Amino acid sequence: MNKYKKITLDGLIYQNPTFMLVLGTCPTLGLISSAFSSLGMGLTVLVILTLSNILISLLRKIIPNEVRIPCYIVIIATLVTFARMFLEKFVPDLYESLGGFLALIVVNCIILGRAEAFANKHTVLESTVDGLANGLGFTAAITVMGIICEFFGNGSLFGFKIMEFKMSMLATPAGAFLVYGICIAVFVYIIDAIERARRVKVNKLSRENLLKEAA
């Protein structure tokens, strides 16, 4: 259980692909001016990442090592094609809002990175948990930034007008880059603060145990 807990926490927090590893910046900066587009991209990546992890883990002993990267791309491209067909048919508004970024999922470094670094070396269950955790970590990060940019940049939230006051710069690529940087800084600061508090607690318990043993 501790193994799966670590995989989950790494994907969601300690190795969050957006805030800690700074991967997938192209769709992040291109789509976070809209909360709807951000959430849609996050969920699409979540599904494709999880399915690709499962398939690559299943085939890891069959795929020749020399051609593993091209094989990963073929698997991911197939999944992206199905995702595009599904979105175009059933969620056309999201399909239009994602535009060319949807096709770029094929070479998304988060998906390729997890395939190479994890799914290729672990069991199907572990790879599934890893895909879900990293996908949820990416979805949460990009959606939070999408909400911030849309709310303060356009005065709306998921397309619904909330207020008249707005800072239009946050709805531009430059504003998205600024929000991204601030979110990374805040996220890393919070994680560091939690880790410092945990180390202080551990050290305190260790001193108390030593004093008890000495007594």
Accessible surface in RSA format (square Angstrom, percent):
REM  Atomic radii and reference values for relative SASA: ProtOr
REM  Chains: A
REM  Algorithm: Lee & Richards
REM  Probe-radius: 1.40
REM  Slices: 20
REM RES _ NUM      All-atoms   Total-Side   Main-Chain    Non-polar    All polar
REM                ABS   REL    ABS   REL    ABS   REL    ABS   REL    ABS   REL
RES MET A   1   184.39  95.5 146.24  96.8  38.15  90.8 122.48 104.1  61.91  82.0
RES ASN A   2   123.26  85.0 116.82 112.9   6.45  15.5  32.97  79.3  90.30  87.3
RES LYS A   3   110.96  54.1 100.04  61.4  10.93  26.0  69.20  62.3  41.77  44.5
RES TYR A   4    56.59  26.4  56.17  32.0   0.42   1.1  42.45  31.9  14.14  17.4
RES LYS A   5   125.66  61.3 118.67  72.8   6.99  16.6  67.58  60.8  58.08  61.9
RES LYS A   6   128.72  62.8 124.51  76.4   4.21  10.0  99.41  89.5  29.31  31.2
RES ILE A   7    17.23   9.8  14.05  10.5   3.18   7.7  16.67  12.0   0.56   1.5
RES THR A   8    45.60  32.4  45.60  46.2   0.00   0.0  35.08  47.1  10.52  15.9
RES LEU A   9    58.68  32.7  58.68  42.0   0.00   0.0  58.68  41.2   0.00   0.0
RES ASP A  10    25.36  17.8  25.36  25.2   0.00   0.0   8.57  20.2  16.78  16.7
RES GLY A  11     1.47   1.8   0.00   N/A   1.47   1.8   1.22   3.4   0.25   0.6
RES LEU A  12    58.07  32.3  51.49  36.8   6.59  16.6  51.49  36.2   6.59  17.7
RES ILE A  13    53.61  30.5  53.61  39.9   0.00   0.0  53.61  38.6   0.00   0.0
RES TYR A  14    83.62  39.0  73.45  41.8  10.17  26.5  45.82  34.4  37.80  46.6
RES GLN A  15    74.73  41.8  74.64  54.6   0.09   0.2  16.42  35.0  58.31  44.2
RES ASN A  16     4.58   3.2   4.58   4.4   0.00   0.0   0.00   0.0   4.58   4.4
RES PRO A  17     1.06   0.8   1.06   1.0   0.00   0.0   1.06   0.9   0.00   0.0
RES THR A  18     0.00   0.0   0.00   0.0   0.00   0.0   0.00   0.0   0.00   0.0
RES PHE A  19    16.53   8.3  15.18   9.4   1.35   3.5  15.18   9.2   1.35   3.9
RES MET A  20    62.31  32.3  37.12  24.6  25.19  60.0  38.18  32.5  24.13  32.0
RES LEU A  21    75.01  41.8  56.17  40.2  18.84  47.4  59.90  42.1  15.11  40.7
RES VAL A  22    69.14  45.5  56.96  51.6  12.18  29.3  56.96  49.5  12.18  33.0
RES LEU A  23    51.41  28.6  50.41  36.1   1.00   2.5  51.41  36.1   0.00   0.0
RES GLY A  24     5.35   6.6   0.00   N/A   5.35   6.6   4.49  12.3   0.85   1.9
RES THR A  25    47.28  33.6  45.07  45.7   2.21   5.3  13.74  18.5  33.54  50.7
RES CYS A  26    71.09  53.8  58.75  65.5  12.35  29.0  37.62  95.3  33.47  36.1
RES PRO A  27     9.83   7.2   9.83   9.0   0.00   0.0   9.83   8.1   0.00   0.0
RES THR A  28     0.00   0.0   0.00   0.0   0.00   0.0   0.00   0.0   0.00   0.0
RES LEU A  29    49.36  27.5  42.62  30.5   6.74  16.9  42.85  30.1   6.52  17.5
RES GLY A  30    37.00  45.6   0.00   N/A  37.00  45.6  15.97  43.8  21.04  47.1
RES LEU A  31     8.98   5.0   7.05   5.0   1.93   4.9   8.63   6.1   0.36   1.0
RES ILE A  32     0.00   0.0   0.00   0.0   0.00   0.0   0.00   0.0   0.00   0.0
RES SER A  33    38.61  32.6  36.03  48.1   2.58   5.9  10.65  22.7  27.96  39.2
RES SER A  34    33.82  28.6  33.72  45.0   0.10   0.2  23.55  50.1  10.27  14.4
RES ALA A  35     0.00   0.0   0.00   0.0   0.00   0.0   0.00   0.0   0.00   0.0
RES PHE A  36    81.80  40.9  81.39  50.4   0.41   1.1  81.39  49.3   0.41   1.2
RES SER A  37     7.08   6.0   7.08   9.5   0.00   0.0   1.18   2.5   5.91   8.3
RES SER A  38     0.00   0.0   0.00   0.0   0.00   0.0   0.00   0.0   0.00   0.0
RES LEU A  39    59.43  33.1  59.43  42.5   0.00   0.0  59.43  41.7   0.00   0.0
RES GLY A  40     5.53   6.8   0.00   N/A   5.53   6.8   4.75  13.0   0.78   1.8
RES MET A  41     0.09   0.0   0.09   0.1   0.00   0.0   0.07   0.1   0.02   0.0
RES GLY A  42     0.00   0.0   0.00   N/A   0.00   0.0   0.00   0.0   0.00   0.0
RES LEU A  43    83.79  46.7  83.39  59.7   0.40   1.0  83.69  58.8   0.11   0.3
RES THR A  44    12.60   9.0   6.52   6.6   6.08  14.5   8.56  11.5   4.04   6.1
RES VAL A  45     0.00   0.0   0.00   0.0   0.00   0.0   0.00   0.0   0.00   0.0
RES LEU A  46    22.30  12.4  22.30  16.0   0.00   0.0  22.30  15.7   0.00   0.0
RES VAL A  47    82.55  54.3  79.18  71.7   3.37   8.1  82.55  71.7   0.00   0.0
RES ILE A  48     2.59   1.5   2.59   1.9   0.00   0.0   2.59   1.9   0.00   0.0
RES LEU A  49     0.00   0.0   0.00   0.0   0.00   0.0   0.00   0.0   0.00   0.0
RES THR A  50    13.77   9.8  13.77  14.0   0.00   0.0  13.65  18.3   0.11   0.2
RES LEU A  51    76.76  42.7  76.69  54.9   0.07   0.2  76.69  53.9   0.07   0.2
RES SER A  52     0.00   0.0   0.00   0.0   0.00   0.0   0.00   0.0   0.00   0.0
RES ASN A  53     0.00   0.0   0.00   0.0   0.00   0.0   0.00   0.0   0.00   0.0
RES ILE A  54    41.90  23.8  41.90  31.2   0.00   0.0  41.90  30.2   0.00   0.0
RES LEU A  55    66.68  37.1  66.68  47.7   0.00   0.0  66.68  46.8   0.00   0.0
RES ILE A  56     0.09   0.1   0.09   0.1   0.00   0.0   0.09   0.1   0.00   0.0
RES SER A  57     0.19   0.2   0.00   0.0   0.19   0.4   0.00   0.0   0.19   0.3
RES LEU A  58   103.41  57.6  80.21  57.4  23.20  58.3  82.31  57.8  21.10  56.8
RES LEU A  59    64.38  35.9  64.38  46.1   0.00   0.0  64.38  45.2   0.00   0.0
RES ARG A  60    64.11  26.9  48.27  24.6  15.84  37.7   5.23   7.1  58.88  35.7
RES LYS A  61   178.96  87.3 140.63  86.3  38.33  91.3  93.16  83.8  85.80  91.4
RES ILE A  62   128.97  73.4 109.23  81.4  19.74  47.6 113.74  81.9  15.23  41.3
RES ILE A  63    27.18  15.5  13.73  10.2  13.45  32.4  15.55  11.2  11.63  31.6
RES PRO A  64    74.26  54.1  63.30  57.7  10.97  39.9  74.26  61.3   0.00   0.0
RES ASN A  65    97.46  67.2  89.11  86.1   8.35  20.1  30.89  74.3  66.57  64.3
RES GLU A  66   151.06  86.7 115.06  87.0  36.00  85.7  68.83 133.1  82.23  67.1
RES VAL A  67    65.54  43.1  65.52  59.3   0.02   0.0  65.54  56.9   0.00   0.0
RES ARG A  68    65.25  27.4  64.92  33.1   0.33   0.8   4.76   6.5  60.49  36.7
RES ILE A  69    71.71  40.8  71.29  53.1   0.43   1.0  71.29  51.3   0.43   1.2
RES PRO A  70    73.90  53.9  70.14  63.9   3.77  13.7  73.41  60.6   0.49   3.1
RES CYS A  71    36.22  27.4  33.25  37.1   2.97   7.0   6.60  16.7  29.62  31.9
RES TYR A  72     0.61   0.3   0.61   0.3   0.00   0.0   0.54   0.4   0.07   0.1
RES ILE A  73    58.81  33.5  58.81  43.8   0.00   0.0  58.81  42.3   0.00   0.0
RES VAL A  74    97.71  64.3  94.88  85.9   2.83   6.8  97.28  84.5   0.43   1.2
RES ILE A  75    23.69  13.5  20.16  15.0   3.52   8.5  23.39  16.8   0.29   0.8
RES ILE A  76     0.00   0.0   0.00   0.0   0.00   0.0   0.00   0.0   0.00   0.0
RES ALA A  77    31.86  29.3  30.98  47.8   0.87   2.0  31.12  43.8   0.74   2.0
RES THR A  78    63.10  44.9  59.00  59.8   4.11   9.8  44.81  60.2  18.30  27.7
RES LEU A  79    22.62  12.6  19.86  14.2   2.76   6.9  19.94  14.0   2.68   7.2
RES VAL A  80     3.28   2.2   3.28   3.0   0.00   0.0   3.28   2.8   0.00   0.0
RES THR A  81    72.44  51.5  71.58  72.6   0.86   2.0  47.72  64.1  24.72  37.4
RES PHE A  82   125.69  62.9 121.48  75.2   4.21  10.9 121.91  73.9   3.78  10.8
RES ALA A  83    19.33  17.8  11.55  17.8   7.78  17.7  18.98  26.7   0.35   0.9
RES ARG A  84    91.41  38.4  91.41  46.6   0.00   0.0  13.03  17.8  78.37  47.5
RES MET A  85   114.86  59.5 107.86  71.4   7.01  16.7 100.06  85.1  14.80  19.6
RES PHE A  86   115.02  57.5 110.03  68.1   5.00  13.0 114.64  69.5   0.38   1.1
RES LEU A  87    13.25   7.4  13.25   9.5   0.00   0.0  13.25   9.3   0.00   0.0
RES GLU A  88   100.78  57.9  90.27  68.3  10.51  25.0  23.42  45.3  77.35  63.2
RES LYS A  89   153.78  75.0 128.81  79.0  24.96  59.4  76.72  69.1  77.05  82.1
RES PHE A  90   132.96  66.5 104.40  64.7  28.56  74.3 107.86  65.4  25.10  71.8
RES VAL A  91    50.79  33.4  49.02  44.4   1.77   4.3  50.79  44.1   0.00   0.0
RES PRO A  92    70.97  51.7  70.66  64.4   0.31   1.1  70.97  58.6   0.00   0.0
RES ASP A  93   107.81  75.5 101.26 100.8   6.55  15.5  23.76  55.9  84.05  83.8
RES LEU A  94    16.22   9.0  16.22  11.6   0.00   0.0  16.22  11.4   0.00   0.0
RES TYR A  95    42.85  20.0  40.85  23.2   2.00   5.2  21.68  16.3  21.17  26.1
RES GLU A  96   130.12  74.7 111.37  84.3  18.75  44.6  44.94  86.9  85.18  69.5
RES SER A  97    45.72  38.6  18.33  24.5  27.40  63.1  30.33  64.6  15.39  21.6
RES LEU A  98     0.63   0.3   0.00   0.0   0.63   1.6   0.02   0.0   0.60   1.6
RES GLY A  99    41.35  51.0   0.00   N/A  41.35  51.0  32.67  89.7   8.68  19.4
RES GLY A 100    57.29  70.7   0.00   N/A  57.29  70.7  40.36 110.8  16.93  37.9
RES PHE A 101    53.98  27.0  52.16  32.3   1.82   4.7  52.16  31.6   1.82   5.2
RES LEU A 102     1.04   0.6   1.04   0.7   0.00   0.0   1.04   0.7   0.00   0.0
RES ALA A 103    41.29  38.0  34.83  53.8   6.46  14.7  35.40  49.9   5.89  15.6
RES LEU A 104    82.63  46.0  79.15  56.6   3.48   8.8  80.15  56.3   2.48   6.7
RES ILE A 105     2.22   1.3   1.37   1.0   0.85   2.1   2.00   1.4   0.22   0.6
RES VAL A 106    30.42  20.0  30.42  27.5   0.00   0.0  30.42  26.4   0.00   0.0
RES VAL A 107    86.69  57.0  72.79  65.9  13.91  33.5  72.79  63.2  13.91  37.7
RES ASN A 108     9.83   6.8   2.52   2.4   7.31  17.6   7.53  18.1   2.30   2.2
RES CYS A 109    59.18  44.8  54.32  60.6   4.86  11.4  34.52  87.5  24.66  26.6
RES ILE A 110     0.24   0.1   0.18   0.1   0.06   0.1   0.22   0.2   0.02   0.1
RES ILE A 111     0.00   0.0   0.00   0.0   0.00   0.0   0.00   0.0   0.00   0.0
RES LEU A 112    37.23  20.7  35.34  25.3   1.89   4.8  35.62  25.0   1.61   4.3
RES GLY A 113    28.06  34.6   0.00   N/A  28.06  34.6  27.50  75.5   0.56   1.3
RES ARG A 114    34.99  14.7  34.99  17.8   0.00   0.0   4.24   5.8  30.75  18.6
RES ALA A 115     0.00   0.0   0.00   0.0   0.00   0.0   0.00   0.0   0.00   0.0
RES GLU A 116    50.35  28.9  50.35  38.1   0.00   0.0  34.30  66.3  16.06  13.1
RES ALA A 117    56.04  51.5  39.21  60.5  16.83  38.3  43.58  61.4  12.47  33.0
RES PHE A 118    20.94  10.5  20.94  13.0   0.00   0.0  20.94  12.7   0.00   0.0
RES ALA A 119     0.00   0.0   0.00   0.0   0.00   0.0   0.00   0.0   0.00   0.0
RES ASN A 120    37.20  25.7  27.30  26.4   9.90  23.8   0.00   0.0  37.20  36.0
RES LYS A 121   125.74  61.3  94.29  57.9  31.45  74.9  90.64  81.6  35.09  37.4
RES HIS A 122    58.58  32.0  55.20  38.4   3.38   8.7  32.94  33.9  25.64  29.8
RES THR A 123    65.37  46.5  64.53  65.4   0.83   2.0  62.87  84.4   2.50   3.8
RES VAL A 124    50.30  33.1  48.19  43.6   2.11   5.1  48.19  41.9   2.11   5.7
RES LEU A 125   106.90  59.5 102.55  73.4   4.34  10.9 104.48  73.4   2.42   6.5
RES GLU A 126    13.05   7.5  13.05   9.9   0.00   0.0   0.20   0.4  12.85  10.5
RES SER A 127     0.00   0.0   0.00   0.0   0.00   0.0   0.00   0.0   0.00   0.0
RES THR A 128    28.70  20.4  28.70  29.1   0.00   0.0  24.97  33.5   3.73   5.6
RES VAL A 129    30.61  20.1  29.84  27.0   0.78   1.9  30.30  26.3   0.31   0.8
RES ASP A 130     2.59   1.8   2.59   2.6   0.00   0.0   0.00   0.0   2.59   2.6
RES GLY A 131     0.00   0.0   0.00   N/A   0.00   0.0   0.00   0.0   0.00   0.0
RES LEU A 132    77.51  43.2  77.51  55.4   0.00   0.0  77.51  54.4   0.00   0.0
RES ALA A 133     2.82   2.6   0.68   1.1   2.14   4.9   2.61   3.7   0.21   0.6
RES ASN A 134     3.87   2.7   3.87   3.7   0.00   0.0   0.00   0.0   3.87   3.7
RES GLY A 135     0.00   0.0   0.00   N/A   0.00   0.0   0.00   0.0   0.00   0.0
RES LEU A 136    83.66  46.6  81.98  58.6   1.68   4.2  81.98  57.6   1.68   4.5
RES GLY A 137     1.42   1.7   0.00   N/A   1.42   1.7   1.32   3.6   0.10   0.2
RES PHE A 138     0.00   0.0   0.00   0.0   0.00   0.0   0.00   0.0   0.00   0.0
RES THR A 139    10.83   7.7  10.83  11.0   0.00   0.0  10.83  14.6   0.00   0.0
RES ALA A 140    56.39  51.8  47.78  73.7   8.61  19.6  56.13  79.0   0.26   0.7
RES ALA A 141     2.58   2.4   0.83   1.3   1.75   4.0   2.30   3.2   0.28   0.8
RES ILE A 142     0.00   0.0   0.00   0.0   0.00   0.0   0.00   0.0   0.00   0.0
RES THR A 143    16.76  11.9  16.76  17.0   0.00   0.0  16.76  22.5   0.00   0.0
RES VAL A 144    74.48  49.0  73.79  66.8   0.69   1.7  74.26  64.5   0.22   0.6
RES MET A 145     0.00   0.0   0.00   0.0   0.00   0.0   0.00   0.0   0.00   0.0
RES GLY A 146     0.00   0.0   0.00   N/A   0.00   0.0   0.00   0.0   0.00   0.0
RES ILE A 147    59.67  34.0  59.67  44.5   0.00   0.0  59.67  43.0   0.00   0.0
RES ILE A 148    54.48  31.0  53.40  39.8   1.08   2.6  54.48  39.2   0.00   0.0
RES CYS A 149     0.00   0.0   0.00   0.0   0.00   0.0   0.00   0.0   0.00   0.0
RES GLU A 150     7.35   4.2   7.35   5.6   0.00   0.0   1.54   3.0   5.80   4.7
RES PHE A 151    54.37  27.2  54.37  33.7   0.00   0.0  54.37  33.0   0.00   0.0
RES PHE A 152    77.95  39.0  77.95  48.3   0.00   0.0  77.95  47.3   0.00   0.0
RES GLY A 153     0.50   0.6   0.00   N/A   0.50   0.6   0.00   0.0   0.50   1.1
RES ASN A 154    54.78  37.8  54.02  52.2   0.76   1.8  12.16  29.3  42.61  41.2
RES GLY A 155     0.00   0.0   0.00   N/A   0.00   0.0   0.00   0.0   0.00   0.0
RES SER A 156    12.94  10.9  12.94  17.3   0.00   0.0   6.96  14.8   5.98   8.4
RES LEU A 157    54.05  30.1  51.46  36.8   2.59   6.5  51.46  36.1   2.59   7.0
RES PHE A 158    75.16  37.6  61.20  37.9  13.97  36.3  61.34  37.2  13.82  39.6
RES GLY A 159    67.14  82.8   0.00   N/A  67.14  82.8  34.37  94.3  32.77  73.4
RES PHE A 160   152.19  76.1 150.01  92.9   2.18   5.7 152.19  92.3   0.00   0.0
RES LYS A 161   113.45  55.3  83.14  51.0  30.31  72.2  66.60  59.9  46.85  49.9
RES ILE A 162    93.51  53.2  62.88  46.8  30.63  73.8  66.02  47.5  27.49  74.6
RES MET A 163    50.74  26.3  42.03  27.8   8.70  20.7  30.91  26.3  19.82  26.3
RES GLU A 164   144.69  83.1 128.50  97.2  16.19  38.6  67.31 130.2  77.39  63.2
RES PHE A 165   133.44  66.8 122.16  75.7  11.29  29.4 130.45  79.1   2.99   8.6
RES LYS A 166    98.74  48.2  79.03  48.5  19.71  46.9  33.70  30.3  65.03  69.3
RES MET A 167    84.47  43.7  78.11  51.7   6.36  15.1  47.57  40.4  36.90  48.9
RES SER A 168    68.78  58.1  61.82  82.5   6.95  16.0  42.63  90.8  26.14  36.6
RES MET A 169   103.65  53.7  95.56  63.2   8.09  19.3  62.25  52.9  41.40  54.9
RES LEU A 170    18.91  10.5  18.91  13.5   0.00   0.0  18.91  13.3   0.00   0.0
RES ALA A 171    31.66  29.1  14.35  22.1  17.30  39.4  14.35  20.2  17.30  45.8
RES THR A 172    55.52  39.5  53.07  53.8   2.45   5.8  54.14  72.7   1.38   2.1
RES PRO A 173   109.95  80.1 104.54  95.3   5.41  19.7 106.66  88.1   3.29  20.5
RES ALA A 174    68.76  63.2  53.36  82.4  15.40  35.0  61.59  86.7   7.17  19.0
RES GLY A 175     0.00   0.0   0.00   N/A   0.00   0.0   0.00   0.0   0.00   0.0
RES ALA A 176     1.49   1.4   1.49   2.3   0.00   0.0   1.49   2.1   0.00   0.0
RES PHE A 177   135.53  67.8 134.05  83.0   1.48   3.9 134.05  81.3   1.48   4.2
RES LEU A 178    84.83  47.2  80.24  57.4   4.59  11.5  84.39  59.3   0.44   1.2
RES VAL A 179     7.98   5.3   7.52   6.8   0.46   1.1   7.98   6.9   0.00   0.0
RES TYR A 180     8.53   4.0   8.53   4.9   0.00   0.0   8.53   6.4   0.00   0.0
RES GLY A 181    38.08  47.0   0.00   N/A  38.08  47.0  31.91  87.6   6.16  13.8
RES ILE A 182    95.44  54.3  92.09  68.6   3.35   8.1  94.79  68.3   0.65   1.8
RES CYS A 183    16.50  12.5  11.76  13.1   4.75  11.2   5.44  13.8  11.07  11.9
RES ILE A 184    38.48  21.9  38.48  28.7   0.00   0.0  38.48  27.7   0.00   0.0
RES ALA A 185    62.30  57.3  49.48  76.4  12.82  29.2  57.85  81.5   4.45  11.8
RES VAL A 186    78.62  51.7  75.85  68.7   2.76   6.7  78.62  68.3   0.00   0.0
RES PHE A 187    41.18  20.6  39.51  24.5   1.67   4.3  41.00  24.9   0.18   0.5
RES VAL A 188    50.03  32.9  50.03  45.3   0.00   0.0  50.03  43.5   0.00   0.0
RES TYR A 189   145.71  68.0 141.87  80.7   3.85  10.0 101.50  76.3  44.22  54.5
RES ILE A 190    85.49  48.6  84.45  62.9   1.04   2.5  85.46  61.5   0.04   0.1
RES ILE A 191    15.82   9.0  15.82  11.8   0.00   0.0  15.82  11.4   0.00   0.0
RES ASP A 192    63.32  44.4  61.99  61.7   1.33   3.2   9.32  21.9  54.01  53.9
RES ALA A 193    34.62  31.8  29.21  45.1   5.41  12.3  29.84  42.0   4.78  12.7
RES ILE A 194    91.82  52.3  87.95  65.5   3.88   9.3  90.95  65.5   0.87   2.4
RES GLU A 195    36.80  21.1  36.80  27.8   0.00   0.0  17.96  34.7  18.84  15.4
RES ARG A 196   113.53  47.7 112.08  57.1   1.45   3.5  54.47  74.4  59.06  35.8
RES ALA A 197    63.31  58.2  50.15  77.4  13.16  29.9  57.89  81.5   5.42  14.4
RES ARG A 198   124.21  52.1 118.71  60.5   5.50  13.1  59.55  81.4  64.65  39.2
RES ARG A 199   118.59  49.8 117.18  59.7   1.41   3.4  51.51  70.4  67.08  40.7
RES VAL A 200    96.36  63.4  95.06  86.1   1.30   3.1  96.26  83.6   0.10   0.3
RES LYS A 201   134.80  65.8 131.42  80.6   3.38   8.0  77.73  70.0  57.07  60.8
RES VAL A 202    70.23  46.2  69.56  63.0   0.67   1.6  69.93  60.8   0.30   0.8
RES ASN A 203    77.59  53.5  76.19  73.6   1.40   3.4  10.26  24.7  67.33  65.1
RES LYS A 204   113.48  55.4 113.41  69.6   0.07   0.2  55.77  50.2  57.71  61.5
RES LEU A 205    88.31  49.2  88.24  63.1   0.08   0.2  88.24  62.0   0.08   0.2
RES SER A 206    51.55  43.6  47.12  62.9   4.43  10.2  28.82  61.4  22.73  31.8
RES ARG A 207   137.85  57.9 136.53  69.6   1.32   3.1  62.53  85.5  75.32  45.6
RES GLU A 208    66.42  38.1  64.41  48.7   2.01   4.8  26.51  51.3  39.91  32.6
RES ASN A 209    78.30  54.0  77.22  74.6   1.09   2.6  17.34  41.7  60.96  58.9
RES LEU A 210   115.52  64.3 111.25  79.6   4.27  10.7 111.69  78.4   3.83  10.3
RES LEU A 211   124.85  69.5 120.40  86.1   4.45  11.2 120.90  84.9   3.95  10.6
RES LYS A 212   151.90  74.1 132.44  81.3  19.46  46.3  86.00  77.4  65.89  70.2
RES GLU A 213   140.39  80.6 105.17  79.6  35.22  83.9  50.80  98.3  89.59  73.1
RES ALA A 214    90.69  83.4  46.98  72.5  43.72  99.4  59.88  84.3  30.81  81.6
RES ALA A 215   121.01 111.3  50.17  77.4  70.84 161.2  76.22 107.3  44.79 118.7
END  Absolute sums over single chains surface
CHAIN  1 A    11796.6      10410.4       1386.2       8493.6       3303.0
END  Absolute sums over all chains
TOTAL         11796.6      10410.4       1386.2       8493.6       3303.0
